[in-house]
């Protein structure tokens, strides 16, 4: 025995068929269905109660969808991305709304009558229901002749239709923003490195252990995909936005960071602080390794003003979050220096910065003096002369 086709394909056309079916629903169409199916008051009350019970499920689904939509385009790799198909994602994330709507359509459709063409083109529930496209005759007395029961049922149906529209708007807004980002290579790189640095920070202990033991998964799918681009990680960041899962991306970060540590390449902390400017990072590393020759001492500690001046000279990037990147840089310097001399603690440096102020004018002269010493120190140790940054 045949039946109406309820399934829609996870394609733009399938979603349009589903969403189009809500656009003609009216209380008059509902009455036409009640008349045609000879629904009794008890049945109307059962339908109303059933769909009211489903509304809490629909609302939870909308809340989750709203929660996803906030973060979806703030990540380069997500667990809701195009790997699974946009339309398939939308069908999955709105399944409670769609289920309620299909049940309404079945409750308001005539009994199925098979036709010779059913095998090739099954009749669609989205056109069969009186709530959608089926022709009907207006009841001369209108809704009032059915009393409160029909109004209650219609209000319940109308709420589900509104849930459908809200879900569609959330998904449409996500996709519109995603398309805009996909046309902006620089924004894709920003999202890539922000997520990369966060993942590297969360997995730093694993990365350190892998680097020590030489555990490097160069067969990792995401890492191998990155190697296919002529410009490497830049091409990966610009071309694979929302094509990678978060789990796969974490594995990529662990592999790439482990190699960076083993090969003395740019680490995630350096990338976070200074971007991908390797020449600048090499200079900063060199100066940290020679801090005893660059900064003055107060007893067995580096002078506070000199230390803060060096931090200002390094000029770390501003953090996108509520994080003090100068403090992150201070911790990086201490970890890399790893010598016998000691630093004043960050609270002491923080207090000094507060006292002196944070404007460029305050630090211009000390930074210029340190820059002169830095160039002299570099030229004394390196054959390649210090070139001014453009």
C-alpha positions in Angstrom: 0.0 0.0 0.0 1.3 3.4 -1.0 1.4 6.6 1.0 2.3 10.2 0.7 5.9 11.1 0.2 7.2 12.7 3.5 10.9 12.6 2.9 12.6 15.7 1.4 16.1 15.6 -0.2 18.9 17.4 1.7 19.2 19.9 -1.1 18.2 23.6 -1.5 15.2 22.4 -3.6 14.2 19.9 -0.8 14.3 22.6 1.9 12.4 25.0 -0.3 9.6 22.4 -0.7 9.4 22.0 3.0 9.5 25.7 3.9 7.1 26.6 1.0 4.5 24.3 2.5 4.0 26.6 5.5 3.2 29.8 3.5 -0.4 29.2 2.7 -1.6 27.9 6.1 -4.7 29.7 7.5 -7.5 28.9 10.0 -9.9 28.6 7.0 -7.7 25.8 5.5 -7.7 24.1 8.9 -11.5 24.2 8.9 -11.6 22.7 5.4 -9.5 19.8 6.7 -11.7 19.3 9.7 -14.8 19.2 7.6 -13.3 16.8 5.0 -12.1 14.4 7.7 -15.2 14.7 9.9 -13.0 15.3 12.9 -14.9 15.2 16.2 -14.3 17.5 19.2 -12.5 14.8 21.1 -10.1 14.3 18.2 -9.5 18.1 17.9 -8.6 18.2 21.7 -6.2 15.3 21.2 -4.5 17.0 18.3 -4.2 20.2 20.2 -2.7 18.5 23.3 -0.3 16.5 21.2 1.1 19.5 19.3 1.3 21.5 22.5 3.4 18.8 24.0 5.7 18.9 21.0 6.2 22.6 21.3 8.7 22.3 24.3 10.8 20.0 22.1 10.7 22.5 19.2 11.7 25.4 21.6 14.7 23.5 22.9 15.7 22.8 19.4 15.5 26.4 18.5 17.5 27.3 21.6 20.3 24.9 20.6 20.2 26.2 17.0 20.5 29.7 18.3 23.4 28.7 20.4 25.2 27.0 17.5 24.5 30.1 15.2 26.4 32.4 17.6 29.6 30.4 17.4 29.4 28.8 14.0 31.1 31.6 12.1 33.5 32.4 14.9 35.4 29.2 14.2 37.5 28.1 11.2 36.7 24.4 11.9 33.4 23.3 13.4 31.4 20.2 14.1 28.5 21.5 12.0 30.4 22.4 8.8 30.1 21.8 5.1 31.7 18.4 5.5 28.2 17.2 6.2 26.4 19.5 3.7 24.7 22.7 4.7 21.2 21.4 3.8 21.7 18.1 5.6 22.9 20.1 8.6 19.8 22.2 8.5 17.5 19.2 8.2 19.2 17.6 11.1 19.2 20.6 13.4 15.5 21.4 12.7 14.2 17.8 12.8 11.8 18.5 15.7 10.2 21.4 13.9 9.9 19.4 10.7 8.5 16.4 12.4 5.7 18.4 14.1 4.9 20.0 10.7 4.7 16.7 8.9 2.4 15.3 11.6 0.1 18.4 11.1 0.1 17.8 7.3 -0.8 14.1 7.7 -3.6 15.1 10.1 -5.0 17.6 7.6 -4.7 15.5 4.3 -7.3 13.4 2.7 -7.0 9.6 2.7 -4.3 8.6 0.3 -5.5 7.4 -3.1 -2.8 5.7 -5.3 -2.3 6.5 -8.9 -0.5 4.7 -11.8 2.4 7.2 -11.5 3.0 6.7 -7.8 6.2 4.6 -8.3 7.8 7.3 -10.5 6.4 10.4 -8.8 5.0 9.7 -5.4 2.4 12.2 -4.2 3.9 14.8 -1.8 2.4 15.4 1.6 3.6 19.0 1.2 1.0 19.5 -1.5 -1.7 17.1 -0.4 -2.7 18.8 2.8 -5.4 21.4 3.1 -2.9 23.5 5.0 -0.7 23.8 1.9 -1.8 23.9 -1.7 -5.0 21.7 -1.9 -8.0 23.6 -3.3 -10.8 24.1 -0.8 -14.1 25.8 -0.3 -14.5 28.5 2.4 -16.9 27.7 5.2 -19.7 30.2 5.1 -19.9 30.5 8.8 -16.1 30.8 9.4 -14.2 29.7 12.5 -16.8 31.0 14.9 -19.1 28.1 14.1 -16.5 25.6 15.5 -16.1 27.3 18.9 -12.9 27.5 21.0 -11.6 24.1 20.0 -10.6 25.1 16.4 -9.0 28.4 17.7 -6.9 26.4 20.2 -5.8 24.0 17.5 -5.0 26.8 15.1 -3.0 28.7 17.8 -0.9 25.6 18.4 -0.3 25.1 14.7 0.6 28.7 14.2 3.2 28.5 16.9 4.9 25.6 15.2 4.8 27.5 11.9 6.5 30.4 13.7 9.1 28.0 15.0 9.7 26.8 11.5 10.2 30.4 10.3 12.6 31.3 13.2 14.7 28.1 12.5 14.9 29.0 8.8 16.0 32.6 9.6 18.7 31.4 11.9 20.0 29.0 9.3 19.8 31.5 6.5 21.6 34.1 8.6 24.4 31.6 9.4 24.8 30.7 5.7 24.8 34.4 4.6 27.5 35.3 7.1 29.5 32.1 6.1 29.4 33.1 2.5 30.6 36.6 3.3 33.6 35.2 5.3 34.3 32.7 2.5 34.9 35.7 0.2 37.4 37.3 2.6 40.8 35.4 2.7 42.2 37.6 5.5 39.2 36.9 7.7 39.6 33.2 7.1 43.2 33.4 8.1 42.3 35.3 11.3 39.8 32.7 12.3 42.3 29.9 11.5 45.1 31.3 13.7 42.8 32.2 16.5 41.5 28.7 16.7 44.9 27.2 16.0 46.5 29.1 18.9 43.6 28.1 21.3 44.0 24.5 20.4 47.8 24.6 20.7 47.4 26.1 24.2 44.9 23.5 25.3 47.1 20.7 24.0 50.5 22.1 25.0 51.3 19.2 27.3 50.6 16.6 24.6 52.6 18.6 22.1 55.6 18.9 24.5 55.4 15.1 25.2 55.2 14.3 21.5 58.1 16.6 20.7 60.3 14.9 23.4 59.4 11.4 22.2 59.4 12.2 18.5 55.8 11.2 18.0 54.7 12.9 14.8 51.6 11.8 12.9 52.6 13.1 9.4 49.9 10.8 8.0 47.2 12.8 9.7 44.6 13.6 6.9 44.4 17.4 7.7 48.2 17.7 7.8 48.5 15.8 4.5 45.8 18.1 3.0 47.7 21.2 4.1 50.8 19.9 2.3 48.9 19.8 -1.0 48.8 23.6 -1.2 51.8 25.3 -2.8 51.7 28.0 -0.2 51.2 25.5 2.6 49.4 26.6 5.7 48.3 29.9 4.2 46.5 28.0 1.4 45.0 25.6 3.8 43.7 28.4 6.0 42.2 30.2 2.9 40.7 27.3 1.1 39.4 24.9 3.8 37.3 27.2 5.9 34.4 25.2 7.4 35.5 22.1 5.6 37.3 20.5 8.6 35.9 19.1 11.8 37.1 20.4 15.2 38.5 17.0 16.1 40.4 16.7 12.9 41.7 20.3 13.3 43.0 19.5 16.8 45.0 16.6 15.4 46.4 18.8 12.7 47.5 21.4 15.3 49.2 18.8 17.5 51.1 17.4 14.5 52.1 20.8 13.1 53.1 22.2 16.5 55.1 19.1 17.3 57.0 19.5 14.1 57.5 23.2 14.8 59.1 22.4 18.2 61.3 19.7 16.6 62.4 21.9 13.7 62.7 25.2 15.7 59.8 26.6 13.6 57.3 29.3 14.6 55.4 28.1 17.7 51.7 28.9 18.4 52.7 31.3 21.2 55.1 33.2 18.8 52.3 33.2 16.1 49.9 34.6 18.7 52.3 37.3 19.7 54.0 38.2 16.5 52.1 36.7 13.6 54.0 34.7 11.0 56.9 37.1 10.6 59.8 34.7 10.9 62.6 37.3 10.5 61.2 39.3 13.4 60.7 36.2 15.6 64.3 35.1 14.9 65.5 38.5 16.1 63.4 38.3 19.3 64.6 34.8 20.0 68.2 35.9 19.6 67.8 38.9 21.9 66.1 36.8 24.6 69.1 34.4 24.4 71.4 37.4 24.9 69.4 39.3 27.5 72.4 39.5 29.9 74.1 41.7 27.3 71.1 43.7 26.5 69.5 44.6 29.8 71.0 46.0 33.0 70.8 44.2 36.3 69.6 45.0 39.8 71.4 42.5 41.9 70.6 39.1 40.4 67.5 40.4 38.6 67.0 42.1 35.3 66.1 45.8 35.9 62.3 46.3 35.9 62.3 49.3 33.6 64.6 47.6 31.1 62.5 44.4 31.2 59.3 46.4 30.5 61.1 48.4 27.8 62.1 45.1 26.1 58.5 44.0 26.2 57.4 47.3 24.6 60.2 46.9 22.0 58.9 43.4 21.1 55.5 45.0 20.5 53.2 42.0 20.8 49.9 41.9 18.9 46.8 43.1 20.7 44.8 40.1 22.0 41.3 39.6 20.5 40.2 38.4 24.0 40.4 39.9 27.4 44.0 38.8 27.7 47.1 40.8 28.4 49.5 39.8 25.6 52.3 41.6 27.3 52.0 39.2 30.2 51.9 36.3 27.7 55.1 37.7 26.2 56.7 38.0 29.6 56.0 34.3 30.4 57.4 33.4 26.9 60.6 35.4 27.6 61.1 33.7 31.0 60.5 30.3 29.5 62.9 30.8 26.6 65.6 32.6 28.6 65.9 29.8 31.2 69.1 31.2 32.5 70.6 31.7 36.0 69.3 35.3 36.3 65.9 36.1 37.6 63.1 38.5 36.6 60.9 40.6 38.8 57.4 39.0 38.9 54.7 40.2 36.6 52.7 42.0 39.4 55.8 44.2 40.0 56.1 44.9 36.2 52.4 45.5 35.9 52.5 48.1 38.7 55.5 49.8 37.0 53.5 49.9 33.7 50.6 51.5 35.6 52.8 54.1 37.2 54.6 55.0 34.0 51.5 54.8 31.7 51.0 52.9 28.5 51.2 55.6 25.9 53.8 55.5 23.0 55.3 58.9 24.1 56.3 57.5 27.5 58.2 54.5 26.0 59.5 56.1 22.8 62.9 57.1 24.0 63.7 54.0 26.1 62.6 51.8 23.2 64.7 53.7 20.7 67.8 53.4 23.0 67.2 49.6 23.4 66.7 49.3 19.7 70.1 50.8 19.1 71.7 48.3 21.5 69.8 45.5 19.9 71.1 46.3 16.4 74.7 46.5 17.8 74.3 43.2 19.6 72.8 41.5 16.5 75.6 42.8 14.2 78.3 41.6 16.6 77.1 38.0 16.4 75.5 37.7 13.0 77.0 37.9 9.5 73.7 39.0 8.0 73.3 42.6 8.9 70.2 43.9 10.7 67.7 45.3 8.2 65.0 47.8 9.1 61.5 46.3 9.0 59.3 47.8 6.3 
